[in-house]
Structure formats: structure tokens, C-alpha cells
Amino acid sequence: MRRRPQEPRSPVSLLLTILVPTVLSLAGWAVWLGWDQQRDVHPDGSTTGPYEAWQVIGLVLTLLVPVCWAAARRHVAGAVLGTTGGLTVAAFYDWSDDASGLFMVGVVMVMVGSLAVTAGLSAVVGAVVAPRNGRPG
């Protein structure tokens, strides 16, 4: 089997694979989570929210597309850093008005969680797509 030489990646291509997931992460947060700021108060006095499970699931499913797109083009760093950066900035902006000061705990949790999930997903997509394109994994 003949191997094709690996094409050099242009700086524009690398920048695009970082910017697309970043912008889509910011926009996805605004669409799915940004509009819901009210906590739900239950009859027993407990509160939940402000987000419902379906909103977070919708955001995750929406972000699968840009992460897989960038990872399939072997730009794993762009997929991971773009998505993680976008979600971290969005969480920081959305939660920074919290009076308790604990919003940074949530922001760090979003950052670590999105970093772990996007890195794992990008590795799987890269491993599956690379052999199909005749490139080493």
C-alpha cells in the first residue's frame, strides 16, 4: 500500500478549525442556555435550574458536529481547544454576575469536562477517519 505524503497544513486552515468550534460553542451556549436565567422554585421551597436537562443535551448534540468536523480533518487541537475555549468563555460571561463568588468553580468544571470529552471524542474520530483516508492513525 502506498502512502501519500502528508500535506502541509496552512495557517488559515488551522485558524479556521479553531475558530469554527469556538464561534459555534459561543453561539450554541447563547441559543441553548443563554436565554434561561430563572431558577425553578418547587412547592417545598427548593430551587433547581436555571437549565433543564434537554437544554444541555441539545447543546452537547449541537457541538458534536463542529468537534467531529475538525477532528475528521486531523485538527484535533482545534476541535479540543476551540470547543473548550468557547464553552469556558460563555460560562464565565453567563455566570460572572453570581453574588456568591462560586461561579468560577462551575466555570472550571465546564472547562475540565469539555476538555476531557472533546479530547476523547476527537481521538476516537481521528482513529476512525484516518484509516479510511489511507493515512496513518
C-alpha positions in Angstrom: 0.0 0.0 0.0 1.4 3.4 -1.0 1.2 6.2 1.5 0.6 9.7 0.3 2.8 12.3 1.7 1.1 14.4 4.4 0.1 17.7 3.0 1.3 20.7 5.0 -1.4 22.5 6.9 -1.9 26.1 6.1 -2.2 28.6 8.9 -5.6 29.7 7.6 -6.8 26.1 7.8 -5.5 25.7 11.3 -7.1 29.0 12.4 -10.4 28.0 10.8 -10.5 24.7 12.6 -10.1 26.6 15.9 -12.4 29.5 15.1 -15.3 27.4 13.8 -15.7 25.3 17.0 -15.1 28.4 19.2 -17.8 30.5 17.5 -20.2 27.6 17.3 -19.7 26.9 21.0 -20.4 30.5 21.9 -23.4 30.6 19.7 -24.7 27.2 20.9 -24.4 28.4 24.5 -26.4 31.5 23.7 -29.1 29.6 21.8 -29.5 26.7 24.2 -28.6 28.1 27.6 -28.2 31.9 27.4 -31.9 32.8 27.4 -32.9 30.7 30.5 -31.8 32.7 33.6 -34.7 31.9 36.0 -34.4 29.2 38.7 -37.5 27.0 39.3 -38.9 27.1 42.8 -40.7 24.0 43.9 -43.6 23.8 46.4 -41.2 22.6 49.1 -39.1 25.7 48.7 -36.2 24.0 46.9 -34.8 25.5 43.7 -33.4 23.9 40.6 -32.0 25.3 37.3 -31.7 27.5 35.6 -31.1 24.9 32.9 -33.2 21.9 32.1 -31.6 18.6 31.0 -33.0 18.9 27.5 -31.1 22.2 27.0 -27.8 20.8 28.0 -28.4 17.7 25.8 -29.3 20.0 22.9 -26.0 21.9 23.3 -23.9 18.8 23.5 -25.6 17.3 20.4 -25.1 20.6 18.5 -21.4 20.7 19.4 -20.8 17.2 18.2 -20.9 18.5 14.6 -18.0 21.0 14.8 -15.9 18.8 17.0 -16.2 15.8 14.6 -15.7 18.1 11.6 -12.4 19.5 12.9 -11.2 16.1 14.2 -12.0 14.4 10.9 -9.7 16.9 9.3 -6.9 15.9 11.7 -7.1 19.2 13.6 -7.6 17.6 17.0 -6.1 20.7 18.8 -8.6 22.9 17.0 -11.5 20.7 17.9 -10.5 20.5 21.6 -9.2 24.0 22.2 -11.9 25.7 20.2 -14.8 24.0 21.8 -13.3 24.1 25.3 -12.4 27.8 24.9 -15.8 28.8 23.6 -17.7 27.0 26.3 -15.4 28.3 29.1 -15.8 31.9 27.9 -19.5 31.6 27.5 -19.9 30.1 31.0 -17.7 32.8 32.5 -19.7 35.5 30.8 -23.0 34.0 31.7 -22.3 33.2 35.3 -20.0 36.1 36.3 -22.8 38.1 37.9 -23.2 35.4 40.6 -23.1 37.1 44.0 -21.8 34.0 45.9 -18.5 34.1 44.0 -18.7 30.3 43.4 -19.2 30.8 39.7 -15.6 30.1 39.0 -16.0 26.5 40.4 -18.7 25.9 37.7 -16.5 27.6 35.0 -13.6 25.3 35.9 -15.9 22.3 35.8 -17.2 23.3 32.4 -13.6 23.8 31.2 -12.3 20.4 32.5 -15.4 18.5 31.4 -15.4 19.9 27.9 -11.7 19.4 27.6 -12.0 15.7 28.6 -15.0 14.9 26.4 -13.8 16.8 23.3 -10.3 15.2 23.6 -11.8 11.7 23.9 -14.2 12.3 21.0 -11.6 13.8 18.8 -9.3 10.8 19.4 -12.0 8.4 18.5 -13.0 10.3 15.4 -9.3 10.7 14.3 -8.7 7.0 14.8 -11.8 6.0 12.8 -11.4 8.5 10.0 -7.6 8.3 9.4 -7.5 4.7 8.2 -10.4 5.3 5.8 -8.4 8.1 4.2 -5.3 5.9 3.8 -3.4 7.9 6.4 -1.8 6.5 9.5 -3.9 6.8 12.7 
